Amino acid sequence: MYNNYNILKQIFTENRAKMDKKKQIETKPLEIVEPIGKRVLIRKDEDKKQTKGGIQLPDNIEIPTITGRIITISAEVQNSPDIPLRQYDKVLFNPKGAIPVDFEGDNRLFVVEVENVVAVFRKA
């Protein structure tokens, strides 16, 4: 029995070393998306799976949203006093002019021109 314990311990140790080495290899450098020109990076809000009345929708049906939060703004937008957009603003935007960023698995990031941001939600 002692011999089997040593064999299992050795196998476990070897597998753990392989897994640790694999984790080190899979680590990717952090990527940053910075919009250029009069553009902003928006994280689209999740599509709703429930109606306002509380009815749960089937998985294949969702109410599409065109709202989101500004994650990053370009330097041009930030320096322009004529554009009233700030980081973390909740906005309503036209999805037809949005460029999807294939950066995350759920793909909720979009680069949007300032002209396609049609409203900003502000507290009164």
DSSP file (Angstrom, degrees, kcal/mol; ACC not computed):
  #  RESIDUE AA STRUCTURE BP1 BP2  ACC     N-H-->O    O-->H-N    N-H-->O    O-->H-N    TCO  KAPPA ALPHA  PHI   PSI    X-CA   Y-CA   Z-CA
    1    1 A M     >        0   0    0      0, 0.0     4,-2.2     0, 0.0     5,-0.2   0.000 360.0 360.0 360.0 -40.0    0.0    0.0    0.0
    2    2 A Y  H  >  +     0   0    0      1,-0.2     4,-1.9     2,-0.2     5,-0.1   0.873 360.0  53.4 -61.4 -36.9    2.8    2.4    0.8
    3    3 A N  H  > S+     0   0    0      2,-0.2     4,-2.0     1,-0.2    -1,-0.2   0.898 107.9  49.8 -65.7 -41.2    4.3    1.8   -2.6
    4    4 A N  H  > S+     0   0    0      1,-0.2     4,-2.7     2,-0.2     5,-0.2   0.879 108.1  54.5 -64.9 -37.6    0.9    2.7   -4.3
    5    5 A Y  H  X S+     0   0    0     -4,-2.2     4,-2.4     1,-0.2    -1,-0.2   0.917 108.3  48.3 -61.9 -43.6    0.8    5.9   -2.2
    6    6 A N  H  X S+     0   0    0     -4,-1.9     4,-2.2     2,-0.2    -1,-0.2   0.890 111.6  50.0 -64.8 -39.5    4.2    6.9   -3.5
    7    7 A I  H  X S+     0   0    0     -4,-2.0     4,-2.4     2,-0.2    -2,-0.2   0.937 112.8  46.1 -64.9 -46.2    3.3    6.2   -7.1
    8    8 A L  H  X S+     0   0    0     -4,-2.7     4,-2.7     1,-0.2    -2,-0.2   0.892 112.3  51.3 -63.8 -39.6    0.0    8.2   -6.8
    9    9 A K  H  X S+     0   0    0     -4,-2.4     4,-2.4    -5,-0.2    -1,-0.2   0.901 110.5  48.7 -63.5 -41.0    1.8   11.1   -5.1
   10   10 A Q  H  X S+     0   0    0     -4,-2.2     4,-2.4     2,-0.2    -2,-0.2   0.917 112.3  48.2 -65.7 -43.4    4.5   11.2   -7.8
   11   11 A I  H  X S+     0   0    0     -4,-2.4     4,-2.7     2,-0.2     5,-0.2   0.925 112.5  49.2 -62.4 -44.5    1.8   11.2  -10.6
   12   12 A F  H  X S+     0   0    0     -4,-2.7     4,-2.5     1,-0.2    -2,-0.2   0.915 111.6  48.7 -60.8 -44.5   -0.1   14.0   -8.8
   13   13 A T  H  X S+     0   0    0     -4,-2.4     4,-2.1     2,-0.2    -1,-0.2   0.900 112.6  47.8 -63.4 -42.4    3.0   16.0   -8.4
   14   14 A E  H  X S+     0   0    0     -4,-2.4     4,-2.1     2,-0.2    -2,-0.2   0.921 113.1  47.9 -65.2 -43.8    4.0   15.6  -12.1
   15   15 A N  H  X S+     0   0    0     -4,-2.7     4,-2.5     1,-0.2    -2,-0.2   0.894 110.9  51.0 -64.6 -39.3    0.4   16.5  -13.2
   16   16 A R  H  X S+     0   0    0     -4,-2.5     4,-2.6    -5,-0.2    -1,-0.2   0.906 109.3  50.6 -64.4 -41.0    0.4   19.5  -11.0
   17   17 A A  H  X S+     0   0    0     -4,-2.1     4,-2.2     2,-0.2    -1,-0.2   0.900 111.0  49.2 -63.4 -40.5    3.7   20.7  -12.4
   18   18 A K  H  X S+     0   0    0     -4,-2.1     4,-2.4     2,-0.2    -2,-0.2   0.913 111.6  49.0 -64.3 -42.2    2.4   20.3  -16.0
   19   19 A M  H  X S+     0   0    0     -4,-2.5     4,-2.4     2,-0.2    -2,-0.2   0.914 111.0  49.5 -65.2 -42.6   -0.8   22.2  -15.1
   20   20 A D  H  X S+     0   0    0     -4,-2.6     4,-1.7     1,-0.2    -1,-0.2   0.901 112.2  48.5 -62.3 -40.4    1.2   25.1  -13.5
   21   21 A K  H  X S+     0   0    0     -4,-2.2     4,-1.7     1,-0.2    -1,-0.2   0.897 110.8  51.0 -65.8 -40.1    3.5   25.3  -16.6
   22   22 A K  H  X S+     0   0    0     -4,-2.4     4,-2.3     1,-0.2    -2,-0.2   0.887 107.5  53.2 -65.4 -39.7    0.4   25.3  -18.9
   23   23 A K  H  X S+     0   0    0     -4,-2.4     4,-0.8     1,-0.2    -1,-0.2   0.886 107.8  51.2 -62.4 -38.6   -1.1   28.1  -16.9
   24   24 A Q  H  < S+     0   0    0     -4,-1.7     3,-0.3     1,-0.2    -1,-0.2   0.875 111.2  47.6 -66.8 -36.7    2.0   30.2  -17.3
   25   25 A I  H  < S+     0   0    0     -4,-1.7    -2,-0.2     1,-0.2    -1,-0.2   0.886 108.8  54.0 -70.5 -39.5    2.0   29.6  -21.0
   26   26 A E  H  < S+     0   0    0     -4,-2.3     2,-0.3    -5,-0.1    -1,-0.2   0.624  80.2 111.0 -74.3 -13.1   -1.7   30.5  -21.4
   27   27 A T     <  -     0   0    0     -4,-0.8    -3,-0.0    -3,-0.3    -4,-0.0  -0.463  53.7-162.7 -66.8 124.2   -1.3   33.9  -19.7
   28   28 A K        -     0   0    0     -2,-0.3     3,-0.1     1,-0.1     2,-0.1  -0.785  23.8-102.5-107.3 151.3   -1.8   36.6  -22.3
   29   29 A P        -     0   0    0      0, 0.0     2,-0.2     0, 0.0    -1,-0.1  -0.401  48.4 -93.9 -67.8 151.3   -0.7   40.2  -21.9
   30   30 A L        -     0   0    0     -2,-0.1     2,-0.4     1,-0.0     0, 0.0  -0.466  40.5-147.6 -68.0 130.5   -3.5   42.7  -21.2
   31   31 A E        -     0   0    0     -2,-0.2     2,-0.4    72,-0.1    -1,-0.0  -0.798   7.6-157.3-101.4 144.4   -5.0   44.3  -24.3
   32   32 A I        -     0   0    0     -2,-0.4     2,-0.6     2,-0.0    -2,-0.0  -0.972   5.0-152.7-122.3 134.8   -6.4   47.8  -24.3
   33   33 A V        -     0   0    0     -2,-0.4     8,-0.1    68,-0.0    68,-0.0  -0.935  16.9-179.7-106.7 118.8   -8.9   49.1  -26.8
   34   34 A E        -     0   0    0     -2,-0.6    40,-0.1     6,-0.0     6,-0.1  -0.962  22.4-133.8-121.5 115.8   -8.6   52.9  -27.3
   35   35 A P        -     0   0    0      0, 0.0    40,-0.4     0, 0.0     2,-0.4  -0.336  18.3-148.7 -67.0 149.9  -11.0   54.6  -29.7
   36   36 A I        +     0   0    0     38,-0.1     2,-0.2     4,-0.1    38,-0.1  -0.915  57.5   3.3-120.3 145.7   -9.5   57.1  -32.2
   37   37 A G  S    S-     0   0    0     -2,-0.4     2,-1.6     1,-0.2    40,-0.5  -0.497 127.0 -19.6  80.4-152.3  -11.1   60.2  -33.6
   38   38 A K  S    S+     0   0    0     -2,-0.2    76,-2.6    38,-0.1    77,-0.3  -0.501 107.0 116.3 -90.4  67.7  -14.6   61.2  -32.5
   39   39 A R  E     -A  113   0A   0     -2,-1.6    35,-1.6    74,-0.3     2,-0.3  -0.921  45.9-158.5-134.6 157.8  -15.4   57.7  -31.1
   40   40 A V  E     -AB 112  73A   0     72,-2.7    72,-2.9    -2,-0.3     2,-0.6  -0.940  21.3-124.1-131.6 156.0  -16.2   56.1  -27.8
   41   41 A L  E     -AB 111  72A   0     31,-3.2    30,-3.3    -2,-0.3    31,-1.3  -0.911  32.9-169.6-101.7 123.1  -16.0   52.5  -26.6
   42   42 A I  E     -AB 110  70A   0     68,-3.3    68,-2.5    -2,-0.6     2,-0.8  -0.931  21.3-147.1-119.1 134.7  -19.4   51.3  -25.2
   43   43 A R  E     -AB 109  69A   0     26,-2.7    26,-2.0    -2,-0.4    66,-0.2  -0.898  31.3-133.5 -95.8 112.0  -20.3   48.1  -23.3
   44   44 A K  E     - B   0  68A   0     64,-3.2    24,-0.3    -2,-0.8     3,-0.1  -0.370  19.4-111.9 -67.1 139.3  -23.8   47.3  -24.4
   45   45 A D        -     0   0    0     22,-3.0    20,-0.3     1,-0.1    22,-0.1  -0.339  43.4 -91.3 -65.6 153.7  -26.3   46.4  -21.7
   46   46 A E        -     0   0    0      1,-0.1    -1,-0.1    18,-0.1     2,-0.1  -0.379  44.4-103.6 -67.9 144.9  -27.4   42.8  -21.6
   47   47 A D        -     0   0    0      1,-0.1     2,-0.3    -3,-0.1    -1,-0.1  -0.407  42.3-107.8 -65.9 145.2  -30.6   42.0  -23.6
   48   48 A K  B     -F   63   0B   0     15,-1.7    15,-2.3     1,-0.1    -1,-0.1  -0.566  28.6-173.9 -82.3 137.4  -33.6   41.6  -21.4
   49   49 A K  S    S+     0   0    0     -2,-0.3     8,-2.9    13,-0.2     2,-0.3   0.245  72.0  55.8-109.4   8.6  -35.0   38.1  -20.9
   50   50 A Q  B    S-G   56   0C   0      6,-0.2     6,-0.2    13,-0.1    -1,-0.1  -0.999  79.0-126.9-142.9 139.9  -38.0   39.3  -19.0
   51   51 A T    >   -     0   0    0      4,-2.4     3,-1.7    -2,-0.3    -2,-0.1  -0.306  34.3-103.9 -78.6 168.8  -40.8   41.8  -19.9
   52   52 A K  T 3  S+     0   0    0      1,-0.3    -1,-0.1     2,-0.1     0, 0.0   0.813 122.9  59.1 -62.0 -29.5  -41.7   44.7  -17.7
   53   53 A G  T 3  S-     0   0    0      2,-0.1    -1,-0.3     1,-0.0    -2,-0.0   0.523 123.3-105.1 -77.7  -5.4  -44.8   42.7  -16.6
   54   54 A G    <   +     0   0    0     -3,-1.7     2,-0.5     1,-0.3    -2,-0.1   0.525  68.5 148.6  96.9   6.6  -42.6   39.9  -15.3
   55   55 A I        -     0   0    0      1,-0.0    -4,-2.4    -5,-0.0     2,-0.4  -0.640  44.9-132.6 -79.0 125.3  -43.1   37.4  -18.1
   56   56 A Q  B     -G   50   0C   0     -2,-0.5    -6,-0.2    -6,-0.2    -1,-0.0  -0.642  20.4-140.6 -78.8 128.9  -40.0   35.2  -18.6
   57   57 A L        -     0   0    0     -8,-2.9    -1,-0.0    -2,-0.4     6,-0.0  -0.592  22.6-100.6 -89.0 150.2  -39.1   35.0  -22.3
   58   58 A P    >   -     0   0    0      0, 0.0     3,-1.6     0, 0.0    -1,-0.1  -0.227  38.2-105.0 -62.3 161.3  -37.8   31.7  -23.9
   59   59 A D  T 3  S+     0   0    0      1,-0.3    -2,-0.1     3,-0.0     0, 0.0   0.806 119.1  54.3 -60.1 -32.2  -34.0   31.5  -24.4
   60   60 A N  T 3  S+     0   0    0      1,-0.0     2,-0.5     2,-0.0    -1,-0.3   0.517 101.9  67.5 -84.4  -2.7  -34.3   32.1  -28.2
   61   61 A I    <   +     0   0    0     -3,-1.6     2,-0.3   -12,-0.1    -4,-0.1  -0.972  59.3 164.2-120.4 129.3  -36.2   35.3  -27.7
   62   62 A E        -     0   0    0     -2,-0.5   -13,-0.2   -13,-0.0    -3,-0.0  -0.979  40.2-120.0-138.2 150.4  -34.7   38.5  -26.2
   63   63 A I  B     -F   48   0B   0    -15,-2.3   -15,-1.7    -2,-0.3   -13,-0.1  -0.833  40.0-130.3 -88.1 112.6  -35.7   42.1  -26.1
   64   64 A P        -     0   0    0      0, 0.0     2,-0.3     0, 0.0   -18,-0.1  -0.357  20.2-152.4 -68.2 141.3  -32.7   43.9  -27.8
   65   65 A T        -     0   0    0    -20,-0.3   -18,-0.1     2,-0.1   -21,-0.0  -0.843  19.1-170.4-110.8 150.6  -31.2   46.8  -26.0
   66   66 A I        +     0   0    0     -2,-0.3    27,-2.7   -22,-0.1     2,-0.3  -0.064  59.9  98.7-126.2  30.3  -29.4   49.8  -27.5
   67   67 A T  E     + C   0  92A   0     25,-0.2   -22,-3.0   -22,-0.1     2,-0.3  -0.814  41.8 144.2-113.2 158.3  -28.2   51.2  -24.3
   68   68 A G  E     -BC  44  91A   0     23,-1.9    23,-3.0    -2,-0.3     2,-0.4  -0.975  43.7 -90.5-172.1-178.9  -24.8   50.9  -22.7
   69   69 A R  E     -BC  43  90A   0    -26,-2.0   -26,-2.7    -2,-0.3     2,-0.5  -0.898  36.1-118.3-111.4 139.0  -22.1   52.5  -20.6
   70   70 A I  E     +B   42   0A   0     19,-2.4    18,-3.0    -2,-0.4   -28,-0.3  -0.657  31.6 177.9 -75.1 121.8  -19.2   54.4  -22.1
   71   71 A I  E     +     0   0A   0    -30,-3.3     2,-0.3    -2,-0.5    -1,-0.2   0.866  66.1   4.9 -90.8 -45.5  -16.0   52.5  -21.1
   72   72 A T  E     -B   41   0A   0    -31,-1.3   -31,-3.2    15,-0.1     2,-0.4  -0.994  61.2-156.8-141.8 145.0  -13.4   54.7  -22.8
   73   73 A I  E     -B   40   0A   0     -2,-0.3   -33,-0.2   -33,-0.2   -35,-0.1  -0.925  28.0-109.5-120.0 151.2  -13.5   57.9  -24.8
   74   74 A S     >  -     0   0    0    -35,-1.6     4,-2.4    -2,-0.4     5,-0.2  -0.280  29.1-111.3 -72.7 163.5  -10.9   59.0  -27.3
   75   75 A A  H  > S+     0   0    0    -40,-0.4     4,-2.1     1,-0.2     5,-0.1   0.854 118.1  56.3 -62.8 -35.5   -8.6   61.9  -26.6
   76   76 A E  H  > S+     0   0    0    -39,-0.3     4,-0.6     2,-0.2    -1,-0.2   0.905 110.2  43.5 -64.9 -41.6  -10.4   64.0  -29.2
   77   77 A V  H >4 S+     0   0    0    -40,-0.5     3,-0.7   -38,-0.2     6,-0.2   0.904 113.0  52.8 -69.5 -41.1  -13.8   63.6  -27.5
   78   78 A Q  H 3< S+     0   0    0     -4,-2.4    -2,-0.2     1,-0.2    -1,-0.2   0.859 112.3  44.5 -63.1 -36.5  -12.3   64.1  -24.1
   79   79 A N  H 3< S+     0   0    0     -4,-2.1    -1,-0.2    -5,-0.2    -2,-0.2   0.519  93.2  95.0 -87.6  -5.9  -10.7   67.4  -25.1
   80   80 A S    X<  -     0   0    0     -3,-0.7     3,-0.8    -4,-0.6    -4,-0.0  -0.770  54.8-164.9 -92.1 120.2  -13.7   68.8  -27.0
   81   81 A P  T 3  S+     0   0    0      0, 0.0    -1,-0.1     0, 0.0    -4,-0.0   0.677  87.0  65.3 -73.6 -14.8  -16.0   71.0  -24.9
   82   82 A D  T 3  S+     0   0    0      1,-0.1    -5,-0.1     2,-0.0    -2,-0.0   0.657  88.7  72.5 -80.9 -16.0  -18.7   70.6  -27.5
   83   83 A I    <   -     0   0    0     -3,-0.8     2,-0.6    -6,-0.2    -1,-0.1  -0.885  67.2-160.6-105.9 112.7  -19.2   66.9  -26.8
   84   84 A P        +     0   0    0      0, 0.0     2,-0.4     0, 0.0    -1,-0.1  -0.071  48.5 121.8 -86.7  37.8  -20.9   66.3  -23.5
   85   85 A L        +     0   0    0     -2,-0.6     2,-0.3    -8,-0.2    -2,-0.1  -0.824  34.9 178.9-104.4 139.0  -19.9   62.7  -23.1
   86   86 A R    >   -     0   0    0     -2,-0.4     3,-1.6   -14,-0.0   -16,-0.2  -0.897  40.1 -81.1-130.7 161.9  -17.9   61.3  -20.1
   87   87 A Q  T 3  S+     0   0    0     -2,-0.3   -16,-0.2     1,-0.2     3,-0.1  -0.369 114.6  19.8 -61.7 140.8  -16.5   58.0  -19.1
   88   88 A Y  T 3  S+     0   0    0    -18,-3.0    -1,-0.2     1,-0.3     2,-0.1   0.456  86.2 145.3  75.2   6.2  -19.2   55.7  -17.4
   89   89 A D    <   -     0   0    0     -3,-1.6   -19,-2.4   -19,-0.1     2,-0.5  -0.471  51.7-125.9 -66.8 143.3  -22.1   57.7  -18.9
   90   90 A K  E     -CD  69 121A   0     31,-0.6    31,-3.0   -21,-0.2     2,-0.3  -0.829  40.9-178.7 -89.5 129.1  -25.2   55.6  -19.7
   91   91 A V  E     -CD  68 120A   0    -23,-3.0   -23,-1.9    -2,-0.5     2,-0.5  -0.872  33.5-133.8-131.9 159.4  -26.1   56.3  -23.3
   92   92 A L  E     +CD  67 119A   0     27,-2.4    26,-2.0    -2,-0.3    27,-1.5  -0.960  38.6 178.7-106.8 127.5  -28.6   55.4  -26.0
   93   93 A F  E     - D   0 117A   0    -27,-2.7    24,-0.2    -2,-0.5    23,-0.1  -0.920  36.5-109.0-135.8 158.9  -26.9   54.6  -29.3
   94   94 A N    >   -     0   0    0     22,-2.7     3,-0.9    -2,-0.3     4,-0.2  -0.761  24.9-159.2 -84.1 113.6  -27.6   53.6  -32.9
   95   95 A P  G >  S+     0   0    0      0, 0.0     3,-1.0     0, 0.0    -1,-0.1   0.702  83.5  71.0 -70.9 -17.7  -26.4   50.0  -33.2
   96   96 A K  G 3  S+     0   0    0      1,-0.2    -2,-0.0    20,-0.1    20,-0.0   0.837 102.3  43.3 -67.2 -30.4  -26.2   50.2  -37.0
   97   97 A G  G <  S+     0   0    0     -3,-0.9    16,-0.5    19,-0.1     2,-0.3   0.395  93.5 108.5 -92.7   3.5  -23.2   52.5  -36.8
   98   98 A A    <   -     0   0    0     -3,-1.0    14,-0.2    -4,-0.2    12,-0.0  -0.612  59.3-146.8 -87.2 139.8  -21.5   50.5  -34.0
   99   99 A I  E     -E  111   0A   0     12,-2.7    12,-2.8    -2,-0.3     2,-0.1  -0.917  20.7-131.6-104.4 115.2  -18.4   48.4  -34.8
  100  100 A P  E     -E  110   0A   0      0, 0.0     2,-0.6     0, 0.0    10,-0.2  -0.400  12.0-142.9 -68.0 141.7  -18.2   45.2  -32.6
  101  101 A V    >   -     0   0    0      8,-2.5     2,-2.2    -2,-0.1     3,-0.6  -0.926   3.1-148.5-106.5 115.8  -15.0   44.6  -30.9
  102  102 A D  T 3   +     0   0    0     -2,-0.6     3,-0.1     1,-0.2     8,-0.0  -0.498  64.5 113.8 -83.3  72.6  -14.1   40.9  -30.8
  103  103 A F  T 3   +     0   0    0     -2,-2.2     2,-0.3     1,-0.2    -1,-0.2   0.665  69.2  37.0-116.1 -30.5  -12.3   41.2  -27.5
  104  104 A E  S X  S-     0   0    0     -3,-0.6     3,-0.5     5,-0.1    -1,-0.2  -0.836  82.4-112.9-124.4 162.2  -14.5   39.2  -25.1
  105  105 A G  T 3  S+     0   0    0     -2,-0.3    -1,-0.1     1,-0.2    -3,-0.0   0.872 116.9  45.4 -63.4 -38.9  -16.4   36.0  -25.5
  106  106 A D  T 3  S-     0   0    0     -3,-0.0    -1,-0.2    -4,-0.0    -4,-0.0   0.569  97.9-143.2 -85.3  -7.6  -19.9   37.6  -25.1
  107  107 A N    <   +     0   0    0     -3,-0.5    -2,-0.1     1,-0.1    -5,-0.1   0.910  47.8 144.9  49.8  60.2  -18.9   40.5  -27.5
  108  108 A R        +     0   0    0     -7,-0.1   -64,-3.2    -8,-0.1     2,-0.4   0.238  39.2 101.9-107.4  11.2  -20.7   43.3  -25.8
  109  109 A L  E     +A   43   0A   0     -8,-0.5    -8,-2.5   -66,-0.2     2,-0.4  -0.815  47.1 177.6 -99.1 136.0  -18.1   45.9  -26.6
  110  110 A F  E     -AE  42 100A   0    -68,-2.5   -68,-3.3    -2,-0.4     2,-0.6  -0.999  28.2-139.4-138.5 138.8  -18.7   48.4  -29.5
  111  111 A V  E     -AE  41  99A   0    -12,-2.8   -12,-2.7    -2,-0.4     2,-0.4  -0.882  33.6-174.8 -93.1 123.8  -16.7   51.3  -30.9
  112  112 A V  E     -A   40   0A   0    -72,-2.9   -72,-2.7    -2,-0.6   -14,-0.1  -0.965  24.8-123.0-127.5 134.4  -19.3   54.0  -31.7
  113  113 A E  E >   -A   39   0A   0    -16,-0.5     3,-1.7    -2,-0.4     4,-0.4  -0.458  29.4-117.5 -70.0 148.4  -18.9   57.3  -33.5
  114  114 A V  G >  S+     0   0    0    -76,-2.6     3,-1.5     1,-0.3    -1,-0.1   0.839 114.2  62.4 -57.6 -34.9  -20.1   60.3  -31.4
  115  115 A E  G 3  S+     0   0    0    -77,-0.3    -1,-0.3     1,-0.3   -76,-0.1   0.759  99.4  55.9 -62.9 -24.3  -22.8   61.0  -34.0
  116  116 A N  G <  S+     0   0    0     -3,-1.7   -22,-2.7   -19,-0.1     2,-0.8   0.489  83.8  91.8 -89.8  -3.4  -24.4   57.6  -33.3
  117  117 A V  E <   +D   93   0A   0     -3,-1.5   -24,-0.2    -4,-0.4     3,-0.1  -0.840  53.9 176.2 -87.9 113.7  -24.8   58.4  -29.6
  118  118 A V  E     +     0   0A   0    -26,-2.0     2,-0.3    -2,-0.8   -25,-0.2   0.656  55.2  11.6 -99.8 -17.3  -28.3   59.8  -29.6
  119  119 A A  E     -D   92   0A   0    -27,-1.5   -27,-2.4     2,-0.0     2,-0.4  -0.992  53.7-147.4-158.8 152.3  -28.9   60.4  -25.8
  120  120 A V  E     -D   91   0A   0     -2,-0.3     2,-0.6   -29,-0.2   -29,-0.2  -0.985  21.5-134.6-121.1 132.8  -27.2   60.5  -22.5
  121  121 A F  E     +D   90   0A   0    -31,-3.0   -31,-0.6    -2,-0.4     2,-0.3  -0.779  32.7 172.7 -88.8 122.1  -29.1   59.4  -19.3
  122  122 A R        -     0   0    0     -2,-0.6     2,-0.3   -33,-0.1    -2,-0.0  -0.952  33.7-115.4-128.5 149.1  -28.5   61.9  -16.5
  123  123 A K              0   0    0     -2,-0.3    -2,-0.0     1,-0.1     0, 0.0  -0.660 360.0 360.0 -82.0 138.6  -30.0   62.2  -13.0
  124  124 A A              0   0    0     -2,-0.3    -1,-0.1     0, 0.0    -2,-0.0   0.466 360.0 360.0 -77.8 360.0  -32.0   65.3  -12.5
